[in-house]
Amino acid sequence: MKSEKLLRAMNDLPEHLIAEGNVRRHPLIRIAAVAVCLLLLVSGLYPYFRSRGQSGDGMAIGVTVNGALYEIHAPGSAAARQTGLPDVIGEEMVGLQVETIDQGAVCQYRPVENQRAVYILEQENGVLRYLIFTGYYIPGDNGNAHVEADQMFLTYGVTGPEDLASVSWGEETVTDTAFLADFFHTFTSLSGADCYGQLDFSEQLDDGKGGVAVWIETASGLRWSGIYSETTSVFSWCGNHYLLEESPLAGAEAS
């Protein structure tokens, strides 16, 4: 047995103590067994704990800025490219400082104003990183809390359909202005999408069955994504769920 070999190697126990009957009873072997389990657990989790301190292409470091959750990503990382950000951060991209966190100074992302999706982190050693929005921090969230759909757009600086460049899902990419206006107003009008938290809307979710990734791109070049369920007409973004009773995504043709 592998456990017996580990015990023998760690403790140099006599053979008669590792007989089948004694392995379960001898107190020293019980202690050794616990030690072996802890050693295996720690060694198995070591890569995870080590990665928590990485940024860029490793697992990102999470921070809170202005009541929202962000991750630190290096220029050129997968997350930065998916968000539509340049592979190099120039000094001209660094705007006014808005906050200071343990990792450094949080500055505005100058190329795109009036948005909360991207900041520039200037670290003490002068290295520049991106702070990329990942979700809202809602204290005491019990699963029912949600963010209204218009905040999804405002986070990325979208105040009207003219601020949208395209919507993509599957093999479709639509840039038609009439579609983008319909898409925007479906989410933000009074008769548009109903908003729900995870708990309130759990019965309507289909665990990704029939779900497609939807990418939304702004006229300024920022991008973000959500999941649209073709079976329940639910668009999910940052833990919030919006019911699109008459979804503009259904049956739309690429332009």
CYANA upper distance limits for C-alpha pairs under 8 A (distance plus 0.5 A):
  1 MET  CA      5 LYS  CA      7.05
  2 LYS  CA      6 LEU  CA      6.81
  3 SER  CA      7 LEU  CA      6.66
  3 SER  CA     33 ALA  CA      8.24
  4 GLU  CA      8 ARG  CA      6.56
  4 GLU  CA     18 ILE  CA      7.17
  5 LYS  CA      9 ALA  CA      6.60
  6 LEU  CA     10 MET  CA      6.59
  6 LEU  CA     36 VAL  CA      7.81
  7 LEU  CA     11 ASN  CA      6.42
  7 LEU  CA     12 ASP  CA      7.98
  7 LEU  CA     13 LEU  CA      7.83
  7 LEU  CA     29 ILE  CA      7.86
  7 LEU  CA     32 ALA  CA      6.95
  7 LEU  CA     33 ALA  CA      7.32
  7 LEU  CA     36 VAL  CA      7.96
  8 ARG  CA     12 ASP  CA      5.35
  8 ARG  CA     13 LEU  CA      5.78
  8 ARG  CA     14 PRO  CA      8.27
  8 ARG  CA     18 ILE  CA      8.40
  9 ALA  CA     13 LEU  CA      8.46
 10 MET  CA     32 ALA  CA      8.34
 11 ASN  CA     32 ALA  CA      7.90
 13 LEU  CA     17 LEU  CA      7.18
 13 LEU  CA     18 ILE  CA      7.87
 14 PRO  CA     18 ILE  CA      7.58
 15 GLU  CA     19 ALA  CA      7.26
 16 HIS  CA     22 ASN  CA      8.27
 17 LEU  CA     22 ASN  CA      6.01
 17 LEU  CA     23 VAL  CA      7.09
 17 LEU  CA     26 HIS  CA      7.90
 18 ILE  CA     22 ASN  CA      6.37
 18 ILE  CA     23 VAL  CA      5.65
 19 ALA  CA     23 VAL  CA      6.65
 20 GLU  CA     24 ARG  CA      8.07
 21 GLY  CA     25 ARG  CA      7.73
 22 ASN  CA     26 HIS  CA      6.21
 23 VAL  CA     29 ILE  CA      6.88
 23 VAL  CA     30 ARG  CA      8.20
 24 ARG  CA     29 ILE  CA      8.21
 24 ARG  CA     30 ARG  CA      7.66
 25 ARG  CA     29 ILE  CA      8.32
 25 ARG  CA     30 ARG  CA      8.03
 26 HIS  CA     30 ARG  CA      6.97
 27 PRO  CA     31 ILE  CA      6.85
 28 LEU  CA     32 ALA  CA      6.69
 29 ILE  CA     33 ALA  CA      6.42
 30 ARG  CA     34 VAL  CA      6.83
 31 ILE  CA     35 ALA  CA      6.79
 32 ALA  CA     36 VAL  CA      6.65
 33 ALA  CA     37 CYS  CA      6.74
 34 VAL  CA     38 LEU  CA      6.70
 35 ALA  CA     39 LEU  CA      6.56
 36 VAL  CA     40 LEU  CA      6.65
 37 CYS  CA     41 LEU  CA      6.56
 38 LEU  CA     42 VAL  CA      6.54
 39 LEU  CA     43 SER  CA      6.51
 40 LEU  CA     44 GLY  CA      6.43
 41 LEU  CA     45 LEU  CA      6.67
 42 VAL  CA     46 TYR  CA      6.39
 43 SER  CA     47 PRO  CA      8.45
 45 LEU  CA     49 PHE  CA      6.91
 46 TYR  CA     50 ARG  CA      6.54
 47 PRO  CA     51 SER  CA      6.57
 48 TYR  CA     52 ARG  CA      7.00
 49 PHE  CA     53 GLY  CA      7.93
 50 ARG  CA     54 GLN  CA      7.96
 51 SER  CA     58 GLY  CA      6.84
 51 SER  CA     59 MET  CA      6.16
 52 ARG  CA     59 MET  CA      6.46
 52 ARG  CA     60 ALA  CA      7.52
 52 ARG  CA     61 ILE  CA      7.07
 53 GLY  CA     59 MET  CA      8.16
 53 GLY  CA     60 ALA  CA      8.23
 53 GLY  CA     61 ILE  CA      7.08
 54 GLN  CA     58 GLY  CA      5.85
 54 GLN  CA     59 MET  CA      6.26
 54 GLN  CA     60 ALA  CA      6.56
 54 GLN  CA     61 ILE  CA      7.13
 55 SER  CA     59 MET  CA      6.41
 55 SER  CA     60 ALA  CA      5.01
 55 SER  CA     61 ILE  CA      6.40
 55 SER  CA     72 ILE  CA      6.48
 55 SER  CA     73 HIS  CA      6.08
 55 SER  CA     74 ALA  CA      7.16
 56 GLY  CA     60 ALA  CA      6.94
 56 GLY  CA     72 ILE  CA      7.49
 56 GLY  CA     73 HIS  CA      4.80
 56 GLY  CA     74 ALA  CA      4.58
 56 GLY  CA     75 PRO  CA      7.83
 56 GLY  CA     77 SER  CA      6.13
 57 ASP  CA     73 HIS  CA      7.86
 57 ASP  CA     74 ALA  CA      7.71
 57 ASP  CA     77 SER  CA      5.90
 57 ASP  CA     78 ALA  CA      7.44
 60 ALA  CA     71 GLU  CA      6.15
 60 ALA  CA     72 ILE  CA      6.18
 60 ALA  CA     73 HIS  CA      6.83
 61 ILE  CA     71 GLU  CA      5.93
 61 ILE  CA     72 ILE  CA      6.01
 62 GLY  CA     69 LEU  CA      7.38
 62 GLY  CA     70 TYR  CA      6.19
 62 GLY  CA     71 GLU  CA      5.01
 62 GLY  CA     72 ILE  CA      7.17
 63 VAL  CA     69 LEU  CA      6.40
 63 VAL  CA     70 TYR  CA      5.82
 63 VAL  CA     71 GLU  CA      6.59
 63 VAL  CA     72 ILE  CA      8.19
 64 THR  CA     68 ALA  CA      6.02
 64 THR  CA     69 LEU  CA      5.20
 64 THR  CA     70 TYR  CA      6.55
 64 THR  CA    137 TYR  CA      8.43
 65 VAL  CA     69 LEU  CA      6.94
 65 VAL  CA     70 TYR  CA      7.51
 65 VAL  CA     99 GLU  CA      8.12
 67 GLY  CA    136 TYR  CA      7.31
 67 GLY  CA    137 TYR  CA      6.22
 67 GLY  CA    138 ILE  CA      8.40
 68 ALA  CA    133 PHE  CA      7.87
 68 ALA  CA    134 THR  CA      8.36
 68 ALA  CA    135 GLY  CA      6.58
 68 ALA  CA    136 TYR  CA      4.93
 68 ALA  CA    137 TYR  CA      5.52
 69 LEU  CA    133 PHE  CA      6.58
 69 LEU  CA    134 THR  CA      6.04
 69 LEU  CA    135 GLY  CA      5.66
 69 LEU  CA    136 TYR  CA      6.22
 69 LEU  CA    137 TYR  CA      6.60
 70 TYR  CA    131 LEU  CA      6.29
 70 TYR  CA    132 ILE  CA      5.69
 70 TYR  CA    133 PHE  CA      4.91
 70 TYR  CA    134 THR  CA      5.69
 70 TYR  CA    135 GLY  CA      7.63
 71 GLU  CA    130 TYR  CA      8.48
 71 GLU  CA    131 LEU  CA      5.98
 71 GLU  CA    132 ILE  CA      5.86
 71 GLU  CA    133 PHE  CA      7.16
 71 GLU  CA    134 THR  CA      7.32
 72 ILE  CA    121 LEU  CA      8.32
 72 ILE  CA    129 ARG  CA      7.01
 72 ILE  CA    130 TYR  CA      6.23
 72 ILE  CA    131 LEU  CA      5.32
 72 ILE  CA    132 ILE  CA      7.09
 73 HIS  CA     77 SER  CA      7.03
 73 HIS  CA     79 ALA  CA      7.54
 73 HIS  CA     80 ALA  CA      7.14
 73 HIS  CA    129 ARG  CA      6.40
 73 HIS  CA    130 TYR  CA      5.70
 73 HIS  CA    131 LEU  CA      6.90
 73 HIS  CA    132 ILE  CA      7.69
 74 ALA  CA     80 ALA  CA      7.80
 74 ALA  CA    128 LEU  CA      8.31
 74 ALA  CA    129 ARG  CA      5.56
 74 ALA  CA    130 TYR  CA      6.65
 75 PRO  CA     80 ALA  CA      6.70
 75 PRO  CA     85 LEU  CA      8.16
 75 PRO  CA     86 PRO  CA      7.34
 75 PRO  CA     87 ASP  CA      5.23
 75 PRO  CA     88 VAL  CA      6.19
 75 PRO  CA     89 ILE  CA      7.25
 75 PRO  CA    129 ARG  CA      6.89
 75 PRO  CA    130 TYR  CA      7.27
 76 GLY  CA     80 ALA  CA      6.58
 76 GLY  CA     81 ARG  CA      6.67
 76 GLY  CA     86 PRO  CA      7.56
 76 GLY  CA     87 ASP  CA      4.72
 76 GLY  CA     88 VAL  CA      7.63
 77 SER  CA     81 ARG  CA      6.78
 77 SER  CA     87 ASP  CA      8.32
 78 ALA  CA     82 GLN  CA      6.59
 79 ALA  CA     83 THR  CA      6.70
 80 ALA  CA     84 GLY  CA      6.93
 80 ALA  CA     85 LEU  CA      5.80
 80 ALA  CA     86 PRO  CA      8.03
 80 ALA  CA     87 ASP  CA      8.23
 80 ALA  CA    130 TYR  CA      7.89
 80 ALA  CA    132 ILE  CA      8.13
 81 ARG  CA     85 LEU  CA      5.89
 81 ARG  CA     86 PRO  CA      7.51
 81 ARG  CA     87 ASP  CA      7.84
 82 GLN  CA    223 ARG  CA      7.26
 82 GLN  CA    224 TRP  CA      8.11
 83 THR  CA    222 LEU  CA      6.05
 83 THR  CA    223 ARG  CA      5.15
 83 THR  CA    224 TRP  CA      6.60
 84 GLY  CA    221 GLY  CA      6.34
 84 GLY  CA    222 LEU  CA      5.55
 84 GLY  CA    223 ARG  CA      6.25
 85 LEU  CA    221 GLY  CA      8.38
 85 LEU  CA    222 LEU  CA      7.64
 89 ILE  CA     93 MET  CA      6.99
 89 ILE  CA    128 LEU  CA      7.23
 89 ILE  CA    129 ARG  CA      8.13
 90 GLY  CA     94 VAL  CA      7.84
 92 GLU  CA    110 ARG  CA      7.96
 93 MET  CA    109 TYR  CA      6.44
 93 MET  CA    110 ARG  CA      5.44
 93 MET  CA    111 PRO  CA      6.53
 94 VAL  CA    107 CYS  CA      6.72
 94 VAL  CA    108 GLN  CA      6.71
 94 VAL  CA    109 TYR  CA      6.24
 94 VAL  CA    110 ARG  CA      6.26
 94 VAL  CA    120 ILE  CA      6.85
 95 GLY  CA    107 CYS  CA      6.01
 95 GLY  CA    108 GLN  CA      4.99
 95 GLY  CA    109 TYR  CA      6.28
 95 GLY  CA    110 ARG  CA      5.50
 96 LEU  CA    107 CYS  CA      5.81
 96 LEU  CA    108 GLN  CA      6.00
 97 GLN  CA    105 ALA  CA      7.03
 97 GLN  CA    106 VAL  CA      6.10
 97 GLN  CA    107 CYS  CA      4.51
 97 GLN  CA    108 GLN  CA      6.82
 98 VAL  CA    105 ALA  CA      8.36
 98 VAL  CA    106 VAL  CA      6.29
 98 VAL  CA    107 CYS  CA      6.01
 98 VAL  CA    108 GLN  CA      7.32
 99 GLU  CA    105 ALA  CA      6.71
 99 GLU  CA    106 VAL  CA      5.58
 99 GLU  CA    107 CYS  CA      7.63
100 THR  CA    104 GLY  CA      6.46
100 THR  CA    105 ALA  CA      5.08
100 THR  CA    106 VAL  CA      6.18
101 ILE  CA    105 ALA  CA      6.81
101 ILE  CA    106 VAL  CA      7.63
103 GLN  CA    121 LEU  CA      8.30
103 GLN  CA    123 GLN  CA      6.59
103 GLN  CA    124 GLU  CA      8.20
104 GLY  CA    121 LEU  CA      6.78
104 GLY  CA    122 GLU  CA      6.08
104 GLY  CA    123 GLN  CA      4.89
104 GLY  CA    124 GLU  CA      6.33
105 ALA  CA    121 LEU  CA      6.16
105 ALA  CA    122 GLU  CA      5.62
105 ALA  CA    123 GLN  CA      6.93
105 ALA  CA    124 GLU  CA      8.49
106 VAL  CA    119 TYR  CA      6.97
106 VAL  CA    120 ILE  CA      6.36
106 VAL  CA    121 LEU  CA      5.32
106 VAL  CA    122 GLU  CA      7.03
107 CYS  CA    119 TYR  CA      6.25
107 CYS  CA    120 ILE  CA      5.54
107 CYS  CA    121 LEU  CA      6.74
107 CYS  CA    122 GLU  CA      7.87
108 GLN  CA    113 GLU  CA      8.40
108 GLN  CA    118 VAL  CA      8.23
108 GLN  CA    119 TYR  CA      5.65
108 GLN  CA    120 ILE  CA      6.60
109 TYR  CA    113 GLU  CA      7.53
109 TYR  CA    118 VAL  CA      6.74
109 TYR  CA    119 TYR  CA      5.48
109 TYR  CA    120 ILE  CA      6.23
112 VAL  CA    157 GLY  CA      8.44
112 VAL  CA    220 SER  CA      6.97
113 GLU  CA    157 GLY  CA      7.80
114 ASN  CA    157 GLY  CA      5.92
115 GLN  CA    154 LEU  CA      7.21
115 GLN  CA    155 THR  CA      5.89
115 GLN  CA    156 TYR  CA      5.44
115 GLN  CA    157 GLY  CA      4.74
115 GLN  CA    158 VAL  CA      8.49
116 ARG  CA    133 PHE  CA      7.87
116 ARG  CA    154 LEU  CA      8.36
116 ARG  CA    155 THR  CA      5.41
116 ARG  CA    156 TYR  CA      6.67
116 ARG  CA    157 GLY  CA      7.82
117 ALA  CA    132 ILE  CA      6.45
117 ALA  CA    133 PHE  CA      5.31
117 ALA  CA    155 THR  CA      6.05
117 ALA  CA    156 TYR  CA      5.85
118 VAL  CA    130 TYR  CA      7.31
118 VAL  CA    131 LEU  CA      6.07
118 VAL  CA    132 ILE  CA      5.40
118 VAL  CA    133 PHE  CA      6.73
119 TYR  CA    130 TYR  CA      6.48
119 TYR  CA    131 LEU  CA      5.41
119 TYR  CA    132 ILE  CA      7.26
120 ILE  CA    128 LEU  CA      7.20
120 ILE  CA    129 ARG  CA      6.35
120 ILE  CA    130 TYR  CA      5.36
120 ILE  CA    131 LEU  CA      6.30
121 LEU  CA    128 LEU  CA      6.17
121 LEU  CA    129 ARG  CA      5.55
121 LEU  CA    130 TYR  CA      6.35
121 LEU  CA    131 LEU  CA      6.74
122 GLU  CA    126 GLY  CA      6.53
122 GLU  CA    127 VAL  CA      6.48
122 GLU  CA    128 LEU  CA      5.30
122 GLU  CA    129 ARG  CA      7.13
123 GLN  CA    127 VAL  CA      5.85
123 GLN  CA    128 LEU  CA      6.85
123 GLN  CA    129 ARG  CA      8.34
134 THR  CA    238 CYS  CA      7.55
135 GLY  CA    238 CYS  CA      5.82
135 GLY  CA    239 GLY  CA      8.40
136 TYR  CA    238 CYS  CA      8.03
138 ILE  CA    145 ALA  CA      7.94
141 ASP  CA    145 ALA  CA      6.27
142 ASN  CA    199 LEU  CA      8.34
143 GLY  CA    197 GLY  CA      6.24
143 GLY  CA    198 GLN  CA      5.67
143 GLY  CA    199 LEU  CA      5.28
143 GLY  CA    200 ASP  CA      7.89
144 ASN  CA    196 TYR  CA      7.46
144 ASN  CA    197 GLY  CA      4.85
144 ASN  CA    198 GLN  CA      6.55
144 ASN  CA    199 LEU  CA      5.77
144 ASN  CA    200 ASP  CA      6.10
145 ALA  CA    196 TYR  CA      7.84
145 ALA  CA    197 GLY  CA      5.54
145 ALA  CA    198 GLN  CA      8.29
146 HIS  CA    195 CYS  CA      7.29
146 HIS  CA    196 TYR  CA      6.28
146 HIS  CA    197 GLY  CA      5.24
146 HIS  CA    239 GLY  CA      8.07
146 HIS  CA    240 ASN  CA      5.88
146 HIS  CA    241 HIS  CA      8.27
147 VAL  CA    151 GLN  CA      7.18
147 VAL  CA    152 MET  CA      8.24
147 VAL  CA    195 CYS  CA      7.81
147 VAL  CA    240 ASN  CA      6.84
148 GLU  CA    152 MET  CA      7.82
148 GLU  CA    195 CYS  CA      6.66
149 ALA  CA    153 PHE  CA      7.65
149 ALA  CA    187 PHE  CA      6.29
149 ALA  CA    188 THR  CA      6.54
149 ALA  CA    193 ALA  CA      7.91
149 ALA  CA    195 CYS  CA      7.55
149 ALA  CA    242 TYR  CA      7.71
150 ASP  CA    154 LEU  CA      6.72
150 ASP  CA    187 PHE  CA      7.39
150 ASP  CA    188 THR  CA      5.72
151 GLN  CA    155 THR  CA      6.37
152 MET  CA    156 TYR  CA      7.65
153 PHE  CA    157 GLY  CA      6.90
153 PHE  CA    158 VAL  CA      5.38
153 PHE  CA    159 THR  CA      7.34
154 LEU  CA    158 VAL  CA      5.54
154 LEU  CA    159 THR  CA      6.56
156 TYR  CA    218 THR  CA      8.07
156 TYR  CA    222 LEU  CA      7.54
157 GLY  CA    163 ASP  CA      8.25
158 VAL  CA    163 ASP  CA      5.75
158 VAL  CA    164 LEU  CA      7.42
158 VAL  CA    218 THR  CA      7.56
159 THR  CA    163 ASP  CA      7.19
160 GLY  CA    164 LEU  CA      8.07
160 GLY  CA    181 ALA  CA      8.42
160 GLY  CA    184 PHE  CA      7.68
161 PRO  CA    177 THR  CA      8.21
161 PRO  CA    180 LEU  CA      6.39
161 PRO  CA    181 ALA  CA      5.39
161 PRO  CA    184 PHE  CA      6.24
161 PRO  CA    185 HIS  CA      8.40
162 GLU  CA    177 THR  CA      8.25
162 GLU  CA    181 ALA  CA      8.20
162 GLU  CA    219 ALA  CA      8.17
163 ASP  CA    218 THR  CA      6.23
163 ASP  CA    219 ALA  CA      5.65
163 ASP  CA    220 SER  CA      8.08
164 LEU  CA    180 LEU  CA      7.29
164 LEU  CA    216 ILE  CA      8.18
164 LEU  CA    217 GLU  CA      6.66
164 LEU  CA    218 THR  CA      4.81
164 LEU  CA    219 ALA  CA      5.60
165 ALA  CA    175 THR  CA      6.63
165 ALA  CA    180 LEU  CA      8.46
165 ALA  CA    216 ILE  CA      8.44
165 ALA  CA    217 GLU  CA      6.00
165 ALA  CA    218 THR  CA      5.47
165 ALA  CA    219 ALA  CA      5.11
165 ALA  CA    221 GLY  CA      8.44
166 SER  CA    173 THR  CA      7.12
166 SER  CA    174 VAL  CA      5.99
166 SER  CA    175 THR  CA      5.10
166 SER  CA    176 ASP  CA      8.35
166 SER  CA    180 LEU  CA      7.67
166 SER  CA    216 ILE  CA      6.65
166 SER  CA    217 GLU  CA      5.80
166 SER  CA    218 THR  CA      7.54
167 VAL  CA    173 THR  CA      6.28
167 VAL  CA    174 VAL  CA      5.88
167 VAL  CA    175 THR  CA      7.32
167 VAL  CA    180 LEU  CA      7.97
167 VAL  CA    214 VAL  CA      7.51
167 VAL  CA    215 TRP  CA      6.22
167 VAL  CA    216 ILE  CA      5.23
167 VAL  CA    217 GLU  CA      6.85
168 SER  CA    172 GLU  CA      5.89
168 SER  CA    173 THR  CA      4.70
168 SER  CA    174 VAL  CA      6.74
168 SER  CA    214 VAL  CA      6.11
168 SER  CA    215 TRP  CA      5.52
168 SER  CA    216 ILE  CA      7.06
169 TRP  CA    173 THR  CA      7.14
169 TRP  CA    212 VAL  CA      7.06
169 TRP  CA    213 ALA  CA      6.30
169 TRP  CA    214 VAL  CA      5.10
169 TRP  CA    215 TRP  CA      6.84
170 GLY  CA    212 VAL  CA      7.20
170 GLY  CA    213 ALA  CA      7.65
170 GLY  CA    214 VAL  CA      8.24
172 GLU  CA    253 GLU  CA      7.57
172 GLU  CA    254 ALA  CA      5.81
173 THR  CA    254 ALA  CA      5.83
173 THR  CA    255 SER  CA      7.60
174 VAL  CA    179 PHE  CA      7.97
174 VAL  CA    180 LEU  CA      8.36
174 VAL  CA    253 GLU  CA      7.70
174 VAL  CA    254 ALA  CA      5.24
174 VAL  CA    255 SER  CA      5.86
175 THR  CA    179 PHE  CA      7.96
175 THR  CA    180 LEU  CA      7.41
175 THR  CA    254 ALA  CA      8.13
175 THR  CA    255 SER  CA      6.67
176 ASP  CA    180 LEU  CA      6.79
176 ASP  CA    255 SER  CA      6.67
177 THR  CA    181 ALA  CA      6.58
178 ALA  CA    182 ASP  CA      6.72
179 PHE  CA    183 PHE  CA      6.50
179 PHE  CA    248 PRO  CA      7.77
180 LEU  CA    184 PHE  CA      6.56
181 ALA  CA    185 HIS  CA      6.58
182 ASP  CA    186 THR  CA      6.41
182 ASP  CA    248 PRO  CA      7.17
183 PHE  CA    187 PHE  CA      7.26
183 PHE  CA    247 SER  CA      8.40
183 PHE  CA    248 PRO  CA      6.32
183 PHE  CA    249 LEU  CA      8.33
184 PHE  CA    188 THR  CA      6.83
185 HIS  CA    189 SER  CA      5.67
185 HIS  CA    192 GLY  CA      7.29
186 THR  CA    191 SER  CA      7.97
186 THR  CA    192 GLY  CA      4.97
186 THR  CA    193 ALA  CA      6.67
186 THR  CA    244 LEU  CA      7.72
186 THR  CA    247 SER  CA      8.00
186 THR  CA    248 PRO  CA      8.20
187 PHE  CA    192 GLY  CA      5.58
187 PHE  CA    193 ALA  CA      5.43
187 PHE  CA    242 TYR  CA      8.24
187 PHE  CA    244 LEU  CA      8.08
188 THR  CA    192 GLY  CA      6.39
188 THR  CA    193 ALA  CA      7.55
189 SER  CA    193 ALA  CA      8.25
192 GLY  CA    244 LEU  CA      7.57
193 ALA  CA    242 TYR  CA      5.83
193 ALA  CA    243 LEU  CA      5.57
193 ALA  CA    244 LEU  CA      5.58
193 ALA  CA    245 GLU  CA      7.75
194 ASP  CA    242 TYR  CA      5.91
194 ASP  CA    243 LEU  CA      5.71
194 ASP  CA    244 LEU  CA      7.84
195 CYS  CA    240 ASN  CA      7.55
195 CYS  CA    241 HIS  CA      6.22
195 CYS  CA    242 TYR  CA      5.15
195 CYS  CA    243 LEU  CA      7.15
196 TYR  CA    200 ASP  CA      6.54
196 TYR  CA    201 PHE  CA      6.27
196 TYR  CA    240 ASN  CA      6.65
196 TYR  CA    241 HIS  CA      5.70
196 TYR  CA    242 TYR  CA      6.92
197 GLY  CA    201 PHE  CA      6.62
197 GLY  CA    239 GLY  CA      7.42
197 GLY  CA    240 ASN  CA      5.87
197 GLY  CA    241 HIS  CA      6.79
198 GLN  CA    202 SER  CA      6.23
198 GLN  CA    239 GLY  CA      6.92
198 GLN  CA    240 ASN  CA      7.18
198 GLN  CA    241 HIS  CA      7.74
201 PHE  CA    205 LEU  CA      7.17
201 PHE  CA    241 HIS  CA      7.86
204 GLN  CA    232 THR  CA      7.11
204 GLN  CA    234 VAL  CA      8.40
205 LEU  CA    232 THR  CA      7.56
205 LEU  CA    234 VAL  CA      7.92
206 ASP  CA    210 GLY  CA      8.35
206 ASP  CA    229 SER  CA      8.02
206 ASP  CA    231 THR  CA      8.22
206 ASP  CA    232 THR  CA      7.82
208 GLY  CA    227 ILE  CA      8.47
208 GLY  CA    229 SER  CA      7.45
209 LYS  CA    229 SER  CA      7.70
209 LYS  CA    231 THR  CA      8.13
210 GLY  CA    229 SER  CA      6.04
210 GLY  CA    230 GLU  CA      5.82
210 GLY  CA    231 THR  CA      6.40
211 GLY  CA    227 ILE  CA      6.52
211 GLY  CA    228 TYR  CA      5.81
211 GLY  CA    229 SER  CA      4.60
211 GLY  CA    230 GLU  CA      6.42
211 GLY  CA    231 THR  CA      8.23
212 VAL  CA    227 ILE  CA      6.01
212 VAL  CA    228 TYR  CA      5.88
212 VAL  CA    229 SER  CA      6.96
212 VAL  CA    230 GLU  CA      8.04
213 ALA  CA    225 SER  CA      7.09
213 ALA  CA    226 GLY  CA      6.29
213 ALA  CA    227 ILE  CA      5.14
213 ALA  CA    228 TYR  CA      6.91
214 VAL  CA    225 SER  CA      5.86
214 VAL  CA    226 GLY  CA      5.82
214 VAL  CA    227 ILE  CA      6.32
214 VAL  CA    228 TYR  CA      7.08
215 TRP  CA    223 ARG  CA      7.23
215 TRP  CA    224 TRP  CA      6.26
215 TRP  CA    225 SER  CA      4.89
215 TRP  CA    226 GLY  CA      7.27
216 ILE  CA    223 ARG  CA      6.07
216 ILE  CA    224 TRP  CA      6.03
216 ILE  CA    225 SER  CA      6.55
217 GLU  CA    221 GLY  CA      6.69
217 GLU  CA    222 LEU  CA      6.21
217 GLU  CA    223 ARG  CA      4.92
217 GLU  CA    224 TRP  CA      7.28
218 THR  CA    222 LEU  CA      5.88
218 THR  CA    223 ARG  CA      6.92
225 SER  CA    237 TRP  CA      7.81
226 GLY  CA    235 PHE  CA      7.16
226 GLY  CA    236 SER  CA      6.04
226 GLY  CA    237 TRP  CA      5.29
226 GLY  CA    238 CYS  CA      8.29
227 ILE  CA    234 VAL  CA      8.49
227 ILE  CA    235 PHE  CA      6.09
227 ILE  CA    236 SER  CA      5.68
227 ILE  CA    237 TRP  CA      7.30
228 TYR  CA    233 SER  CA      7.16
228 TYR  CA    234 VAL  CA      6.12
228 TYR  CA    235 PHE  CA      4.79
228 TYR  CA    236 SER  CA      6.87
229 SER  CA    233 SER  CA      5.73
229 SER  CA    234 VAL  CA      5.75
229 SER  CA    235 PHE  CA      6.94
230 GLU  CA    234 VAL  CA      8.14
230 GLU  CA    250 ALA  CA      8.29
233 SER  CA    243 LEU  CA      6.49
233 SER  CA    244 LEU  CA      5.94
233 SER  CA    245 GLU  CA      6.92
233 SER  CA    246 GLU  CA      8.48
233 SER  CA    247 SER  CA      7.25
234 VAL  CA    241 HIS  CA      6.82
234 VAL  CA    242 TYR  CA      6.03
234 VAL  CA    243 LEU  CA      5.11
234 VAL  CA    244 LEU  CA      6.50
235 PHE  CA    241 HIS  CA      6.18
235 PHE  CA    242 TYR  CA      5.61
235 PHE  CA    243 LEU  CA      6.93
235 PHE  CA    244 LEU  CA      7.62
236 SER  CA    240 ASN  CA      6.11
236 SER  CA    241 HIS  CA      4.90
236 SER  CA    242 TYR  CA      6.82
237 TRP  CA    241 HIS  CA      6.93
248 PRO  CA    252 ALA  CA      7.21
